[in-house]
């Protein structure tokens, strides 16, 4: 009954994992569903075509704050919006569930690791996508790393938009800020790491009805798989760890996550 609320299926093959073998095996075992995340314009229609045979795979698409996306933000955001509208009005329209992931990453951009320190452009790229979400009435999936305050300030400018802060990497103070803004919080494999005490403490503070769990695969494989490429099936370890942190039954947790996904992402079938 488990859902992986954030996976990059298109990246699995690059890490030596056949995504179709993985999906067939998981769904044969009763896996509940996966949200597949696209990061570039053009990815969304390709992903939906590739994975259209899996009724419990749903899709989201956004522009991650890469240097190219920041530099060409107006053009690429226009392409992304056209992709979304085309998909939503097509035969697979019910499979599209959110705009994202997008947001701010000052670990990369603030330190120039990907060739860009254009933080103003990064903010504008996020704002453009928040405006698309507001215009199209879409929930959002937010990426935020080393930029909690800046992310929260931008989200606060769009009170009509709701979404989830994925792969949460901050502590209790920051989780309260995002919760106060009305956002859901998603935890990934890094919550199983010994060094993630602040993330674990934050997890205890999230109301059950505002909680998501994910792998962010192929990244952040949870303990005991740390160091390996992650796949959606590893989300079971995230569920187990969070059930222990929050002192709740695993099946109760799984049922709650399913209800949360349906509520925020408006997914009525499949989960």
ZIQUI-V248777 format. One record per pair of residues at least 24 apart in sequence whose ideal C-beta (glycine too) atoms are under 7 Angstrom apart, sorted by the first residue. I is the first residue (numbers start at 1). J is the second residue. D is the distance in Angstrom with one decimal. If there is no record, write none. Layout:
I|J|D ; I|J|D
This chain:
1|32|5.0 ; 1|251|6.9 ; 1|254|4.6 ; 1|255|6.9 ; 1|258|6.9 ; 2|31|6.1 ; 2|32|5.6 ; 2|235|5.8 ; 2|236|5.9 ; 2|239|5.9 ; 2|254|5.6 ; 3|32|4.8 ; 3|33|4.7 ; 3|257|5.7 ; 3|258|6.0 ; 3|261|5.9 ; 3|271|5.8 ; 4|34|4.8 ; 4|214|5.8 ; 4|215|5.2 ; 4|232|4.0 ; 4|235|4.3 ; 5|35|5.2 ; 5|186|5.9 ; 5|212|4.5 ; 5|213|6.3 ; 5|214|4.5 ; 5|261|6.1 ; 6|35|5.9 ; 6|37|5.8 ; 6|141|6.9 ; 6|166|5.1 ; 6|186|6.3 ; 6|214|3.6 ; 6|215|7.0 ; 6|216|5.4 ; 7|34|5.2 ; 7|35|6.7 ; 7|36|5.9 ; 7|37|6.7 ; 7|215|5.7 ; 7|217|4.9 ; 7|232|4.9 ; 8|37|5.5 ; 8|217|6.4 ; 8|218|6.5 ; 9|36|4.7 ; 9|51|6.5 ; 10|43|6.9 ; 10|47|6.1 ; 11|218|5.1 ; 12|217|6.9 ; 12|218|5.6 ; 12|231|6.2 ; 15|218|4.4 ; 15|229|3.4 ; 16|229|6.5 ; 17|218|7.0 ; 17|229|5.9 ; 17|231|5.4 ; 22|231|5.2 ; 22|232|6.8 ; 22|233|7.0 ; 23|54|5.5 ; 23|57|7.0 ; 26|232|6.2 ; 26|233|5.3 ; 27|54|6.8 ; 27|56|6.5 ; 32|56|6.7 ; 32|258|6.4 ; 32|271|5.5 ; 33|58|6.8 ; 33|270|5.5 ; 33|271|4.6 ; 34|232|5.2 ; 35|60|5.8 ; 35|97|6.7 ; 37|101|5.6 ; 37|141|6.9 ; 39|64|4.3 ; 41|76|5.2 ; 41|79|3.7 ; 41|80|4.7 ; 41|83|6.0 ; 42|83|6.9 ; 44|83|4.8 ; 44|84|6.9 ; 44|87|5.9 ; 45|83|6.0 ; 45|86|6.9 ; 45|87|6.2 ; 48|87|6.2 ; 48|92|5.0 ; 48|95|6.2 ; 52|92|6.2 ; 55|270|5.7 ; 56|270|4.4 ; 56|271|6.9 ; 58|95|5.4 ; 58|97|4.8 ; 58|267|5.8 ; 58|270|6.8 ; 59|95|5.5 ; 59|96|5.3 ; 59|97|6.7 ; 60|97|5.9 ; 60|98|4.0 ; 60|99|6.8 ; 60|100|5.4 ; 60|141|5.6 ; 61|99|6.9 ; 62|99|5.5 ; 62|100|4.0 ; 62|101|5.2 ; 62|102|3.8 ; 62|129|6.0 ; 62|141|6.7 ; 63|102|5.4 ; 63|125|6.3 ; 63|129|6.3 ; 64|101|6.3 ; 64|102|6.3 ; 64|143|6.6 ; 65|102|7.0 ; 65|103|6.8 ; 65|104|6.4 ; 65|105|5.5 ; 65|109|6.1 ; 65|122|4.8 ; 65|125|5.8 ; 66|114|6.2 ; 67|114|5.2 ; 67|115|4.7 ; 67|116|3.6 ; 69|125|6.1 ; 70|116|5.6 ; 70|118|5.4 ; 70|121|4.3 ; 70|122|5.4 ; 70|125|5.4 ; 71|121|6.9 ; 73|121|6.5 ; 73|124|6.1 ; 73|125|4.3 ; 73|128|5.9 ; 77|128|4.6 ; 77|129|6.4 ; 77|132|6.7 ; 81|132|5.2 ; 84|136|6.7 ; 97|265|4.1 ; 97|266|6.8 ; 97|267|5.5 ; 98|138|6.2 ; 98|139|4.8 ; 98|140|6.4 ; 98|141|5.2 ; 98|265|5.6 ; 99|129|6.2 ; 99|132|6.2 ; 99|133|4.7 ; 99|138|4.5 ; 99|140|5.2 ; 100|140|5.0 ; 100|141|2.8 ; 100|142|6.4 ; 100|163|6.9 ; 101|141|4.4 ; 101|142|6.8 ; 101|143|4.5 ; 101|166|5.9 ; 102|126|6.0 ; 102|129|4.7 ; 102|143|6.3 ; 103|142|4.6 ; 103|143|3.8 ; 103|144|5.0 ; 103|151|5.9 ; 104|144|5.6 ; 104|147|3.8 ; 104|150|5.6 ; 104|151|5.0 ; 105|143|6.3 ; 105|145|4.6 ; 105|147|6.7 ; 106|145|6.7 ; 106|146|4.1 ; 106|147|4.3 ; 107|145|4.8 ; 107|146|4.6 ; 110|146|6.4 ; 123|150|6.9 ; 123|154|6.3 ; 126|154|5.5 ; 127|154|6.3 ; 130|154|7.0 ; 130|158|4.6 ; 130|161|5.8 ; 133|161|5.0 ; 134|158|5.8 ; 134|160|5.7 ; 134|161|5.3 ; 139|163|4.9 ; 139|264|5.4 ; 139|265|5.7 ; 141|166|5.3 ; 142|166|6.5 ; 145|169|6.0 ; 148|174|4.4 ; 152|177|5.0 ; 152|178|6.5 ; 152|181|6.4 ; 155|181|5.3 ; 155|183|6.9 ; 156|181|6.0 ; 162|264|6.7 ; 164|212|5.3 ; 164|264|6.4 ; 166|214|6.4 ; 167|214|6.8 ; 167|216|4.9 ; 168|199|6.3 ; 168|202|6.4 ; 169|199|6.3 ; 170|202|6.5 ; 171|198|3.6 ; 171|201|6.4 ; 171|202|5.4 ; 172|201|5.2 ; 172|202|5.1 ; 172|205|5.7 ; 175|202|4.0 ; 175|205|5.5 ; 175|206|6.3 ; 176|205|6.8 ; 179|206|6.9 ; 179|210|6.4 ; 184|210|4.8 ; 184|212|5.5 ; 184|260|6.5 ; 184|264|5.6 ; 185|210|6.2 ; 185|211|6.4 ; 185|212|6.9 ; 186|212|3.6 ; 186|213|6.6 ; 186|214|5.2 ; 187|213|5.9 ; 187|238|6.6 ; 187|242|6.3 ; 188|214|5.0 ; 188|215|6.2 ; 188|216|4.4 ; 188|220|5.1 ; 188|238|6.6 ; 189|215|5.9 ; 189|216|7.0 ; 189|220|3.9 ; 189|221|5.5 ; 189|222|3.5 ; 189|230|6.1 ; 189|234|6.8 ; 189|238|5.9 ; 190|220|5.0 ; 191|238|6.5 ; 191|241|6.0 ; 191|242|6.6 ; 192|222|4.2 ; 192|223|4.2 ; 192|237|6.1 ; 192|238|6.7 ; 192|241|4.7 ; 193|223|6.7 ; 200|245|5.5 ; 203|242|6.2 ; 203|245|5.4 ; 203|246|6.7 ; 204|245|6.2 ; 204|246|6.2 ; 208|256|5.1 ; 209|260|6.2 ; 211|256|6.8 ; 211|257|6.6 ; 211|260|6.2 ; 212|257|6.5 ; 212|260|6.2 ; 213|238|5.0 ; 213|239|5.8 ; 213|242|6.1 ; 213|257|5.7
